[in-house]
Amino acid sequence: MNEIKNESKRSKLVFDPRVARALCKKDFPIIDIKPLRGEPDKTVFVFANTEDFQMAFTQIMEEIKSRKESEYEQIAFEGLA
């Protein structure tokens, strides 16, 4: 059984709306929405911090990182042409 990171915390804050949307599409409900302290024009999405949530969150973040790396490689390749 996988351990939950930050297991003492019952909720996880998500600052990127794209990540929050991807989590919602994977059936993880938002349990609260708050303004970001110091920047009230930005939103923080609160999710329940479960083992399944942690696995989905990690997968989404890895996909985003992979896409960014692919975009950078494509830009670098086009710059050489």
VMD Tcl script that draws the C-alpha trace (Angstrom):
set ca {
  {0.00 0.00 0.00}
  {1.37 3.42 -0.97}
  {1.90 6.03 1.71}
  {0.14 9.36 1.44}
  {2.58 12.24 1.26}
  {1.81 14.83 3.94}
  {-0.42 12.23 5.57}
  {-1.14 14.53 8.51}
  {-2.90 16.94 6.15}
  {-6.45 16.03 5.22}
  {-6.64 18.46 2.30}
  {-4.44 19.45 -0.62}
  {-4.33 22.93 -2.13}
  {-4.11 23.23 -5.91}
  {-3.14 26.60 -7.35}
  {-3.33 25.84 -11.08}
  {-6.89 25.81 -12.49}
  {-5.81 23.44 -15.29}
  {-4.64 20.89 -12.73}
  {-7.84 21.35 -10.70}
  {-9.92 20.79 -13.83}
  {-8.00 17.62 -14.71}
  {-8.56 16.31 -11.17}
  {-12.30 17.08 -11.40}
  {-12.43 15.14 -14.69}
  {-10.95 12.19 -12.81}
  {-13.86 12.44 -10.33}
  {-12.02 14.18 -7.48}
  {-14.46 16.80 -6.16}
  {-13.37 20.25 -5.07}
  {-14.25 20.55 -1.37}
  {-13.63 24.30 -1.16}
  {-12.55 27.28 -3.24}
  {-10.67 30.17 -1.65}
  {-8.95 33.36 -2.78}
  {-5.16 33.20 -2.64}
  {-3.83 35.16 0.33}
  {-2.18 38.34 -0.82}
  {-3.52 37.89 -4.36}
  {-7.32 37.85 -4.11}
  {-7.70 37.80 -7.90}
  {-6.26 34.23 -7.91}
  {-8.10 31.12 -6.74}
  {-7.00 28.14 -4.65}
  {-8.84 24.83 -5.08}
  {-9.06 22.50 -2.08}
  {-9.25 18.73 -2.55}
  {-9.42 15.85 -0.07}
  {-5.91 14.44 0.34}
  {-6.35 10.71 -0.24}
  {-4.02 8.05 -1.58}
  {-5.94 7.98 -4.89}
  {-5.78 11.77 -5.09}
  {-2.01 11.72 -4.56}
  {-1.54 9.18 -7.36}
  {-3.74 11.16 -9.77}
  {-2.06 14.46 -8.83}
  {1.40 12.97 -9.41}
  {0.31 11.55 -12.78}
  {-1.14 14.90 -13.92}
  {1.99 16.79 -12.85}
  {4.21 14.29 -14.71}
  {2.07 14.71 -17.86}
  {2.41 18.50 -17.64}
  {6.18 18.23 -17.15}
  {6.45 15.85 -20.11}
  {4.45 18.22 -22.35}
  {6.61 21.18 -21.36}
  {9.79 19.25 -22.10}
  {8.41 18.21 -25.51}
  {7.49 21.81 -26.30}
  {10.96 23.03 -25.36}
  {12.57 20.32 -27.49}
  {10.39 21.27 -30.45}
  {11.24 24.97 -30.07}
  {14.95 24.17 -29.81}
  {14.76 21.90 -32.89}
  {12.93 24.57 -34.91}
  {15.53 27.12 -33.85}
  {18.28 24.94 -35.36}
  {16.53 24.59 -38.71}
}
mol new
graphics top color blue
foreach p $ca { graphics top sphere $p radius 0.5 }
foreach p [lrange $ca 0 end-1] q [lrange $ca 1 end] { graphics top cylinder $p $q radius 0.2 }
display resetview
